[in-house]
Amino acid sequence: MSSTYDLNLADPETWLSKHGDALYAYALSRVRRPEVAEDLVQEALLAALSSADGFEGRSQERTWLIGILRHKLIDHLRKKARSKEVQEPALGDGQGTMGLFNKRGRWNPKPAAWGEDPAT
C-alpha cells in the first residue's frame, strides 16, 4: 500500500452537476427547509473550493463534500440553537403577559387569594 493518495478530485465546476442533488437531499433531510438546504450546499461547495488542495483522496469526492456539508449543517444548527427566539405565551386579550404586570414588575391587578387549599 502506497503512502501517497490517488487524487481523484474532479474539476470543481462539475461538483454541482455531479453531486448537487445528493448534497441537497442530505441537507434537506436535516433542516426540512428548501431555502436553508440550498444555502448550506452553497456554503459547503465554497468551503470545498477553498480547501480543495487539502483533499488527500482517502475518500470519494462525494463523501468528502458531504463531510464538509455535515460540518456546515452542525454550525447552522448550533447557531440556530443559540439564537432561539422566546415567544411570549398568547393570552385571550392579545396582549400576552404585558397586561399582567406594571412597569415595576408587580402584578396588575394583584391576583386573588387562593384560600387554604389551592387544589380545591
C-alpha positions as CSV (number, residue, x, y, z in Angstrom):
1,M,0.0,0.0,0.0
2,S,1.4,3.3,-1.0
3,S,1.6,6.3,1.3
4,T,0.5,8.7,-1.5
5,Y,-3.1,9.0,-2.3
6,D,-4.7,8.9,-5.8
7,L,-6.2,12.4,-6.0
8,N,-9.4,11.8,-8.0
9,L,-10.8,15.2,-7.3
10,A,-12.8,16.4,-10.3
11,D,-13.0,19.8,-11.6
12,P,-14.8,22.0,-9.0
13,E,-17.0,23.3,-11.8
14,T,-18.6,19.9,-12.1
15,W,-19.3,19.4,-8.4
16,L,-22.8,20.9,-8.5
17,S,-23.8,18.8,-11.5
18,K,-22.3,15.6,-10.2
19,H,-23.1,15.9,-6.5
20,G,-25.6,18.7,-6.1
21,D,-28.7,16.5,-5.9
22,A,-27.1,14.3,-3.2
23,L,-25.9,17.2,-1.2
24,Y,-29.2,19.0,-1.4
25,A,-31.1,15.8,-0.4
26,Y,-28.8,15.3,2.6
27,A,-29.2,18.9,3.7
28,L,-33.0,19.0,3.2
29,S,-33.4,15.8,5.2
30,R,-31.8,17.5,8.1
31,V,-33.2,21.1,8.0
32,R,-36.5,20.5,6.2
33,R,-36.5,23.9,4.7
34,P,-35.5,24.2,1.0
35,E,-34.0,27.7,1.1
36,V,-31.8,26.7,4.1
37,A,-30.7,23.5,2.4
38,E,-29.7,25.4,-0.7
39,D,-27.7,27.9,1.3
40,L,-25.9,25.1,3.2
41,V,-25.0,23.4,-0.1
42,Q,-23.6,26.6,-1.4
43,E,-21.6,27.2,1.7
44,A,-20.2,23.7,1.6
45,L,-19.2,24.0,-2.1
46,L,-17.5,27.3,-1.4
47,A,-15.6,25.7,1.6
48,A,-14.7,22.7,-0.5
49,L,-13.4,25.0,-3.2
50,S,-11.2,26.9,-0.8
51,S,-9.8,23.7,0.7
52,A,-9.6,21.5,-2.4
53,D,-5.8,21.3,-2.2
54,G,-6.2,19.7,1.2
55,F,-8.2,16.8,-0.2
56,E,-6.0,13.7,0.2
57,G,-8.0,11.2,-1.7
58,R,-8.7,9.0,1.3
59,S,-12.4,9.1,0.4
60,Q,-14.6,9.5,-2.6
61,E,-15.2,13.1,-3.8
62,R,-18.9,12.9,-2.8
63,T,-18.1,11.6,0.7
64,W,-15.6,14.4,1.2
65,L,-18.2,17.0,0.0
66,I,-20.9,15.5,2.3
67,G,-18.5,15.7,5.2
68,I,-17.9,19.4,4.6
69,L,-21.7,19.9,4.3
70,R,-22.2,18.0,7.5
71,H,-19.9,20.4,9.3
72,K,-21.8,23.4,7.8
73,L,-25.1,21.8,9.0
74,I,-23.8,21.4,12.5
75,D,-22.6,25.0,12.6
76,H,-26.1,26.1,11.3
77,L,-27.9,24.0,14.0
78,R,-25.6,25.3,16.8
79,K,-26.2,28.9,15.7
80,K,-29.9,28.3,15.5
81,A,-30.0,26.8,19.0
82,R,-28.1,29.8,20.4
83,S,-30.4,32.3,18.9
84,K,-33.7,30.6,19.5
85,E,-36.4,33.2,20.0
86,V,-38.5,33.1,23.1
87,Q,-42.1,33.7,22.3
88,E,-44.4,35.2,24.9
89,P,-47.4,33.0,25.6
90,A,-50.6,34.4,24.0
91,L,-53.4,35.3,26.3
92,G,-57.0,35.8,25.4
93,D,-56.7,39.6,25.3
94,G,-54.0,39.5,22.7
95,Q,-51.6,41.4,25.0
96,G,-49.5,38.4,26.1
97,T,-48.1,38.9,29.5
98,M,-47.7,42.6,29.1
99,G,-51.1,43.4,30.7
100,L,-50.3,41.3,33.8
101,F,-47.5,43.4,35.2
102,N,-47.0,47.1,35.8
103,K,-43.8,49.0,35.0
104,R,-42.3,48.0,38.3
105,G,-42.8,44.3,37.6
106,R,-45.6,43.8,40.1
107,W,-49.0,42.1,39.4
108,N,-51.5,44.4,37.7
109,P,-54.1,43.7,39.2
110,K,-53.0,41.7,42.2
111,P,-54.1,38.0,41.9
112,A,-57.0,36.9,44.2
113,A,-56.1,34.8,47.2
114,W,-56.5,31.0,46.6
115,G,-57.8,30.3,50.1
116,E,-56.4,27.5,52.2
117,D,-56.2,24.7,49.6
118,P,-55.3,25.8,46.1
119,A,-56.3,22.4,44.7
120,T,-60.0,22.9,45.5
